Amino acid sequence: MNICKKDFRSAYLALLSVLFLSGCATYNQDISDGRDLAKQGQWHEAEEVINDTLDSSQDHLLRLLEIGALAQYQGDYERSNQLLEQAERLSDTFLEESISSRSWALLANPMQGDFQPTGFERVYINFFKSLNYLALAEQATSRQQRQSLLDAALVESRRIDLKLNEIAALNPSYDDIDGANKTFLSKAVDWLSGFYTGGINSDDYVYRDDAWARYMEGLQYEVSGEYDDARIAYQASANLYDKGYTKQYNLPKDAGQRAWLDTIRMMKKAGGWQSEYPSLAKEKLNKKYQALLADYDKKPAEIIVLEEQGFVPERKELNLMLYASPQSYSLVLEPLYTGTHQDANNASRWFSMVYADQGLLNLFANYQAGGAWSTFAGVFTKRIILGNAGWRSLRSVGIDKMLNEAPVRIAVPYYDPVVLDNTQTKLTTSLGASGAAKEQSVRMTSLADITMQVQLSQASRDIYETLLRELLRNYLAYKVSSEVQDETASLLLGLVGKIAVLASASSETRNWSTLPAQVRLTRHAAETGLQSLNYQANGKNFTLDPFELNKNQIKVWNIRNPN
């Protein structure tokens, strides 16, 4: 019997290696093919590949998001809005089908359930729709049509506001995480929780509000001539940048300066703030932005360039093996790295940052389990301490025996690091015989950082939910095989069950992958007259055909830069 068990474990580990190393044509690979085409600016070809990949009912919402974004990049704004409107309705609806889908995913894997967008992805549905309406307004052939489209853009801005208010109400504010509003008890809970999450406080990474989305609300109001509403939105944005948004997403200080500049401009345009805005300008604006404010008094029109650059990172899968450690009354997770050397390196860095044992309690448990070397080795593992009582509970149902025969595979999501384009950009505006002006852009948001930080904020939940799911699935397969009386049949059935559970284990690797990595803004006070624009970014040139810029007109040029 011992020989049979040894053969069973050997066969299991051999098949485990084959499954990991051989790989297969998966959802991730198919999506990667579409993303590669998008990175080359081949929007239509990328749409065809992604449309074919996301053909299941569980991926319907994600398909609408991806295709809706790609339609916008192709300049097909009406179709983009139709797709994103369907996505909007689905993302705000919780049907019975979704409940059953989520229940099935708990026993199978998250990829078997309906795609659920994150909070910021839901916000950017309306962000994209507002840009579509703004672009359609630029193409309008009558004042009435233009105003109707601008009104529709404002509706999307108000929807953004409602969603952000909902998100803000459910999450701690920047004041909260700075400690200004924390009670002693909540501070103590945060301190203790750090022992179990590798020192990471999830509140630091949560998506709590969006300074850039609120800034865009202000822009939509300004374009529509509603200056007081624009002031309110710009000021809300400026306060968020100052309180923590700039620091959280590693943005330049110019982002907050730009928001304060536009707040003060709206005070001047709306009127009634004559005694307030001069002191506010002196308090909030540095010399550069005070000079820009003065420039707006001299020039009657404005040119705005929105550059959506790059792509958010791809969500990938990190594989972990779960072992039992009876001597320390705990379970141990050890990463199993696959793919290229770079893939393994990135996965290792994510594991060390998010999951590895860094708290004193975990280090002490590692020391108890194997001495000083095990304490150091804990940097490369994750120990889940159950204690004597918890371990007795596992032993009473035989889970310790199950883990002794073969480890359990756990899969969690992770992201590769992203380096944003930091090269200087330049906007050149041709004024005919009047000369030229040059402006550089400001990074106003980093969706790449938001994407990764949302994952960081829910990493602890991911690991424990996945652990419970895979323990349950493996235990069910183990119990079925253990009930068979014939020893050989039991071992074979157990092997088949283990392999089936192993092969179907997966993490949620879906995300809205065609979102830009960052958005850069250039605003330029301009003279009226015939204009042509050239925008340079990292060696690439984008041009806009000549157009007539009129007094009090705001010309918005939205650029999708895939590189």
C-alpha positions in Angstrom: 0.0 0.0 0.0 2.9 2.4 0.8 4.3 1.7 -2.7 1.0 2.5 -4.2 0.7 5.8 -2.4 4.3 6.7 -3.4 3.5 5.9 -7.0 0.3 8.0 -6.7 2.2 11.0 -5.4 4.9 10.6 -8.1 2.4 10.3 -10.9 0.5 13.3 -9.5 3.6 15.6 -9.3 4.7 14.5 -12.8 1.4 15.3 -14.3 1.4 18.6 -12.4 4.7 19.6 -14.0 3.4 18.6 -17.5 0.2 20.7 -17.1 2.1 23.8 -16.0 5.0 23.6 -18.4 3.1 22.6 -21.6 0.4 25.2 -21.3 -2.4 25.6 -23.8 -4.2 28.2 -26.0 -6.1 29.9 -23.3 -8.2 33.0 -22.9 -5.1 35.0 -21.9 -3.2 34.0 -25.0 -6.1 34.9 -27.3 -6.6 38.3 -25.6 -2.9 38.9 -25.8 -3.1 38.4 -29.6 -5.8 41.1 -29.8 -3.8 43.4 -27.5 -0.7 43.0 -29.7 -2.7 44.2 -32.7 -4.1 47.1 -30.6 -0.6 48.1 -29.6 0.2 48.5 -33.3 -2.8 50.7 -33.7 -4.6 48.1 -35.8 -7.9 48.8 -34.1 -10.2 47.0 -36.5 -8.1 43.8 -36.6 -7.8 43.9 -32.8 -11.6 44.2 -32.6 -12.1 41.1 -34.7 -9.8 38.9 -32.6 -11.2 40.1 -29.3 -14.7 39.8 -30.5 -14.1 36.1 -31.4 -12.3 35.5 -28.1 -15.1 36.8 -25.9 -17.9 34.8 -27.4 -19.2 33.2 -24.2 -22.2 34.5 -22.3 -20.0 35.0 -19.2 -17.8 37.4 -21.2 -20.6 39.4 -22.8 -20.2 42.5 -20.6 -16.4 42.4 -21.1 -16.9 42.1 -24.9 -19.1 45.2 -24.9 -16.4 47.1 -23.0 -13.5 46.1 -25.2 -15.4 46.5 -28.5 -16.9 49.8 -27.3 -13.4 51.2 -26.6 -12.0 49.9 -29.9 -14.9 51.5 -31.8 -14.0 54.9 -30.2 -10.4 54.5 -31.2 -11.6 53.9 -34.8 -13.6 57.2 -34.6 -16.9 55.3 -34.7 -18.4 57.3 -31.8 -22.1 56.4 -32.3 -21.4 52.7 -32.4 -19.1 53.0 -29.4 -21.9 54.7 -27.4 -24.4 52.0 -28.4 -22.1 49.3 -27.1 -21.1 51.1 -24.0 -24.7 51.9 -23.2 -25.5 48.2 -23.2 -22.4 47.6 -21.0 -23.7 50.4 -18.6 -27.1 48.6 -18.2 -25.5 45.2 -17.6 -22.9 46.6 -15.1 -25.7 48.2 -13.0 -28.0 45.1 -13.1 -27.8 42.1 -10.7 -30.0 39.5 -12.3 -30.9 36.0 -11.1 -28.6 34.6 -13.8 -25.7 36.5 -12.3 -26.5 35.1 -8.8 -26.5 31.5 -10.1 -23.3 32.2 -12.2 -21.5 33.5 -9.1 -22.6 30.5 -7.1 -21.3 28.1 -9.8 -18.0 30.1 -9.9 -17.5 29.5 -6.2 -17.4 25.7 -6.8 -15.6 25.9 -10.2 -13.4 28.9 -10.7 -14.0 32.7 -11.2 -13.6 32.4 -15.0 -16.8 30.3 -15.1 -18.8 33.2 -13.7 -20.0 36.4 -15.3 -17.4 39.1 -15.7 -17.8 41.7 -12.9 -16.2 45.1 -13.6 -14.3 46.9 -10.8 -15.5 50.3 -9.5 -13.2 52.3 -11.7 -14.0 50.3 -14.8 -17.7 51.2 -14.2 -16.7 54.8 -13.9 -14.8 54.8 -17.1 -17.8 53.5 -19.1 -19.3 56.9 -18.6 -15.9 58.6 -19.1 -15.7 57.0 -22.6 -19.3 57.9 -23.4 -18.8 61.5 -22.5 -15.8 61.7 -24.8 -17.8 60.2 -27.6 -20.5 62.8 -27.2 -17.9 65.5 -27.0 -16.3 64.2 -30.3 -19.8 64.1 -31.9 -20.5 67.6 -30.8 -17.3 68.7 -32.6 -18.8 67.2 -35.8 -22.2 68.7 -35.4 -23.6 70.7 -38.3 -26.0 72.9 -36.4 -26.0 74.7 -33.1 -29.0 72.8 -31.9 -27.4 69.4 -32.7 -24.2 70.5 -31.0 -26.0 71.6 -27.8 -28.0 68.3 -27.7 -24.8 66.3 -27.8 -23.2 68.5 -25.2 -26.2 67.9 -23.0 -25.8 64.2 -23.5 -22.1 64.5 -22.4 -23.2 66.3 -19.3 -25.6 63.4 -18.5 -22.6 61.1 -18.5 -20.7 63.4 -16.3 -23.5 63.4 -13.8 -23.5 59.6 -13.9 -19.7 59.7 -13.1 -20.5 61.9 -10.2 -23.1 59.5 -8.8 -20.9 56.5 -9.2 -17.9 58.2 -7.5 -20.1 59.4 -4.7 -21.2 55.8 -4.2 -17.7 54.5 -4.2 -16.5 57.3 -1.8 -19.3 56.4 0.6 -18.1 52.7 0.7 -14.4 53.4 1.2 -12.2 55.3 3.6 -11.3 58.8 2.4 -7.7 60.2 2.2 -8.4 61.9 5.5 -9.3 58.5 7.0 -6.2 56.8 5.9 -4.0 59.7 7.0 -5.4 59.0 10.5 -7.2 62.3 11.0 -10.6 60.6 11.5 -9.4 57.2 12.9 -10.4 56.0 16.3 -7.9 54.2 18.5 -9.7 50.9 17.9 -9.6 51.2 14.1 -5.8 52.0 14.2 -5.2 49.0 16.4 -7.1 46.7 14.0 -5.0 48.1 11.1 -1.9 47.4 13.0 -2.9 43.8 13.8 -4.1 43.1 10.3 -0.6 43.9 9.0 0.7 40.7 10.6 -1.5 38.7 8.3 -1.1 40.6 5.0 2.6 41.0 4.7 2.5 44.5 6.1 0.2 45.8 3.3 -2.7 47.9 4.4 -5.4 47.5 1.8 -6.9 50.9 2.6 -3.8 52.5 1.1 -4.6 51.1 -2.3 -8.3 51.2 -2.5 -10.0 53.2 -5.3 -11.9 55.7 -3.2 -12.4 58.6 -5.7 -11.1 59.9 -9.0 -9.6 63.3 -9.3 -9.2 63.0 -13.1 -12.8 61.9 -13.7 -14.0 64.8 -11.6 -11.8 67.1 -13.6 -13.4 65.8 -16.8 -16.8 66.7 -15.2 -15.5 70.2 -14.9 -14.4 70.3 -18.5 -17.7 69.1 -19.8 -19.5 71.8 -17.8 -17.1 74.4 -19.0 -17.5 73.4 -22.7 -21.3 73.7 -22.1 -20.9 77.2 -20.6 -22.0 76.1 -17.1 -19.2 77.8 -15.3 -20.3 77.6 -11.7 -20.8 73.8 -12.0 -17.4 73.6 -13.7 -15.9 75.5 -10.8 -17.4 73.0 -8.3 -16.1 70.0 -10.2 -12.6 71.5 -10.8 -12.3 72.4 -7.2 -13.3 68.9 -6.1 -10.7 67.5 -8.4 -8.0 69.9 -7.1 -8.7 69.0 -3.5 -8.5 65.2 -4.3 -5.1 65.8 -6.1 -3.8 67.6 -3.0 -5.1 65.3 -0.4 -3.8 62.0 -1.8 -4.6 61.2 -5.4 -1.3 62.7 -6.7 0.7 60.7 -4.1 -1.3 57.4 -4.5 -0.9 57.2 -8.2 2.6 58.9 -8.5 1.4 61.9 -10.5 3.3 65.2 -11.0 2.4 68.1 -8.8 1.4 69.9 -12.0 -1.8 67.8 -12.1 -3.1 69.5 -8.9 -1.8 72.9 -10.1 -3.8 72.5 -13.4 -7.0 71.7 -11.5 -6.6 74.8 -9.2 -5.8 77.0 -12.3 -9.1 76.0 -13.9 -11.0 76.4 -10.7 -9.8 80.0 -10.5 -10.6 80.6 -14.2 -14.1 79.4 -13.6 -14.4 81.8 -10.6 -13.5 84.6 -12.9 -15.9 83.5 -15.7 -18.8 82.8 -13.4 -18.4 86.1 -11.5 -19.1 86.9 -7.9 -15.7 85.7 -6.7 -13.7 88.9 -7.2 -12.6 89.1 -3.6 -11.7 85.4 -3.3 -9.9 84.3 -6.4 -6.8 86.6 -6.2 -5.9 85.3 -2.8 -6.6 81.7 -3.9 -4.4 82.1 -6.9 -1.6 83.4 -4.7 -2.1 80.5 -2.3 -2.5 77.6 -4.7 -0.6 78.5 -7.9 3.2 78.6 -8.4 4.7 81.2 -10.7 4.4 79.1 -13.8 0.6 78.6 -13.3 0.1 82.2 -12.3 1.7 83.2 -15.6 -0.6 80.8 -17.4 -3.6 82.3 -15.6 -2.6 85.7 -16.9 -2.2 84.4 -20.4 -5.9 83.4 -20.4 -6.8 87.1 -19.9 -5.0 87.9 -23.1 -6.3 85.2 -25.5 -10.0 84.6 -26.2 -10.0 80.9 -27.2 -8.5 77.6 -26.0 -7.1 74.4 -27.4 -7.2 71.1 -25.3 -5.4 67.9 -26.2 -6.3 64.7 -24.3 -3.8 61.9 -25.0 -4.8 58.4 -24.0 -1.5 56.6 -24.1 -0.5 52.9 -23.8 -2.6 50.1 -22.2 -3.3 49.0 -18.7 -1.4 45.8 -17.7 -2.7 42.4 -18.5 -4.0 40.4 -15.6 -2.1 37.2 -15.2 -2.2 34.1 -13.0 0.2 33.2 -10.2 0.2 29.5 -9.2 0.8 28.5 -5.6 1.1 25.0 -4.0 -0.6 24.5 -0.6 1.1 22.2 1.9 0.4 21.2 5.4 2.8 22.1 8.3 1.5 20.2 11.3 4.3 21.1 13.6 3.4 24.8 13.4 -0.4 24.2 13.1 -0.5 26.0 9.8 -0.8 25.8 6.0 2.0 26.9 3.8 1.7 28.4 0.3 4.7 28.2 -2.0 4.8 29.8 -5.4 5.3 27.7 -8.5 6.7 29.9 -11.3 6.1 29.1 -14.9 6.6 30.8 -18.3 9.7 32.8 -19.3 12.4 33.9 -17.0 10.8 37.4 -17.0 7.4 36.0 -16.2 8.8 34.1 -13.3 10.7 37.1 -12.1 7.6 39.4 -12.2 5.5 36.7 -10.4 8.2 36.3 -7.8 8.3 40.1 -7.1 4.5 40.2 -6.8 4.4 37.3 -4.4 7.1 38.8 -2.3 5.4 42.2 -2.2 1.9 41.0 -1.5 1.9 37.6 0.1 5.3 36.6 1.5 5.6 36.3 5.3 6.9 39.6 6.6 5.0 40.0 9.8 6.6 39.0 13.1 3.9 36.4 13.9 4.5 34.6 10.6 8.3 34.8 10.9 8.1 33.3 14.4 5.9 30.5 13.1 8.4 29.8 10.4 11.2 29.7 13.0 9.2 27.2 15.1 8.7 25.0 12.0 12.3 24.7 11.1 14.7 27.0 12.8 16.6 30.1 11.6 16.8 29.0 8.0 13.0 28.5 7.8 12.6 32.0 9.1 14.6 33.4 6.2 12.8 31.0 3.8 9.5 32.5 4.9 10.3 35.5 2.6 9.5 33.1 -0.3 6.4 31.5 1.2 3.1 32.4 2.8 2.1 30.8 6.1 -1.5 30.7 7.2 -1.5 30.2 10.9 -4.5 28.1 12.1 -3.5 27.5 15.7 -4.1 24.3 17.6 -7.9 24.5 17.6 -8.0 25.3 13.8 -5.6 22.4 13.1 -7.8 20.0 15.1 -10.8 21.0 13.0 -8.9 20.2 9.7 -7.7 16.9 11.1 -11.1 15.9 12.2 -12.4 15.8 8.6 -9.2 14.4 7.1 -7.9 17.5 5.3 -4.4 17.0 6.8 -4.3 13.5 5.4 -5.4 14.8 2.0 -2.7 17.4 1.9 -0.1 14.9 3.0 -0.8 12.8 -0.1 -0.5 15.7 -2.5 -0.4 19.5 -2.4 -3.3 21.6 -3.6 -3.0 24.2 -6.4 -4.1 27.7 -5.6 -4.2 30.4 -8.4 -4.4 34.1 -7.8 -4.3 37.1 -10.1 -1.3 39.4 -10.5 0.1 42.1 -12.8 3.4 42.7 -14.4 5.1 46.0 -13.5 4.4 48.9 -15.9 6.7 51.7 -16.8 4.8 54.7 -18.0 6.1 56.8 -20.9 7.7 59.8 -19.2 9.2 61.4 -22.3 8.3 65.1 -22.9 5.5 65.8 -25.3 5.0 69.0 -27.3 2.0 70.7 -28.8 2.7 73.0 -31.7 -0.1 75.3 -32.8 0.1 77.1 -36.1 -1.3 80.6 -36.2 -0.7 81.4 -39.8 1.4 84.6 -39.9 1.0 85.1 -36.2 3.7 82.6 -35.1 3.6 79.4 -33.1 3.2 78.3 -29.4 4.5 75.2 -27.7 3.0 73.4 -24.7 3.9 70.2 -22.8 1.4 67.8 -21.4 0.6 66.9 -17.8 -0.1 63.3 -16.7 -3.5 63.7 -15.0 -4.1 60.0 -14.1 -2.5 56.6 -14.4 -5.0 53.9 -15.0 -2.2 51.4 -15.0 -1.5 52.3 -11.3 -5.2 52.2 -10.5 -5.5 48.8 -12.0 -2.7 47.3 -10.0 -3.7 49.0 -6.8 -7.2 47.7 -7.0 -5.7 44.2 -7.2 -3.5 45.0 -4.2 -6.4 46.2 -2.2 -8.3 42.9 -2.6 -5.2 40.5 -2.6 -6.0 39.2 0.9 -9.6 38.4 0.0 -8.4 36.7 -3.2 -6.0 34.4 -1.5 -8.4 33.3 1.2 -11.4 32.9 -1.1 -9.3 30.9 -3.5 -7.8 28.8 -0.7 -11.2 27.9 0.7 -12.6 27.1 -2.8 -9.7 24.8 -3.8 -9.7 23.1 -0.4 -13.4 22.3 -0.8 -13.0 21.1 -4.4 -10.0 18.9 -3.6 -11.7 17.6 -0.5 -14.8 16.5 -2.4 -12.6 14.7 -4.9 -10.7 13.1 -2.1 -13.8 11.9 -0.3 -15.3 10.3 -3.4 -12.1 8.3 -4.0 -11.7 7.3 -0.3 -15.2 5.8 -0.3 -14.1 3.2 -2.9 -13.2 -0.1 -1.3 -10.8 -1.4 -3.9 -7.4 0.1 -3.2 -6.2 0.3 -6.8 -9.5 1.7 -8.1 -9.5 4.2 -5.2 -6.0 5.4 -6.1 -6.8 5.7 -9.8 -10.1 7.5 -9.1 -8.2 9.8 -6.7 -5.6 10.6 -9.3 -8.2 11.3 -12.0 -10.1 13.5 -9.5 -7.0 15.4 -8.5 -5.9 16.0 -12.1 -9.5 17.3 -13.0 -9.5 19.7 -10.0 -6.0 20.8 -10.8 -6.6 21.5 -14.4 -9.8 23.5 -13.7 -8.3 25.6 -10.9 -8.0 29.2 -12.1 -8.0 32.8 -11.0 -9.9 35.7 -12.4 -7.7 37.0 -15.2 -10.2 39.1 -17.1 -10.0 42.9 -17.1 -10.9 45.7 -19.4 -7.6 45.5 -21.2 -8.0 48.2 -23.9 -8.1 51.0 -21.4 -5.2 53.4 -21.7 -2.3 53.2 -19.2 -2.3 57.0 -18.6 -4.1 60.2 -19.8 -2.0 63.3 -20.5 -3.5 66.7 -20.8 -2.4 69.8 -22.7 -4.4 73.1 -22.4 -3.3 76.1 -24.4 -4.9 79.6 -24.4 -5.0 80.5 -28.1 -5.7 83.4 -30.5 -8.7 83.1 -32.9 -8.2 82.3 -36.6 -7.1 79.4 -38.7 -5.3 76.7 -36.8 -3.5 73.5 -37.4 -2.1 71.3 -34.7 0.8 69.0 -34.3 1.4 66.8 -31.2 4.6 65.0 -30.6 4.9 62.1 -28.1 7.9 59.8 -27.8 8.9 60.2 -31.5 5.4 60.0 -32.9 3.6 62.8 -34.6 -0.1 63.4 -34.6 -1.7 66.1 -36.8 -5.1 67.7 -36.9 -6.4 69.2 -40.1 -6.7 73.0 -40.2 -9.8 74.4 -38.5 -11.2 77.9 -37.7 -11.0 78.8 -34.0 -13.6 81.3 -32.9 -13.8 83.6 -29.9 -14.7 81.8 -26.7 -14.4 78.5 -28.4 -12.8 75.5 -26.8 -11.4 73.0 -29.3 -10.9 69.5 -27.8 -8.7 67.0 -29.6 -8.7 63.5 -28.3 -5.7 61.3 -29.3 -5.4 57.6 -28.8 -1.7 56.8 -28.7 -1.2 53.0 -28.5 2.6 53.3 -27.8 
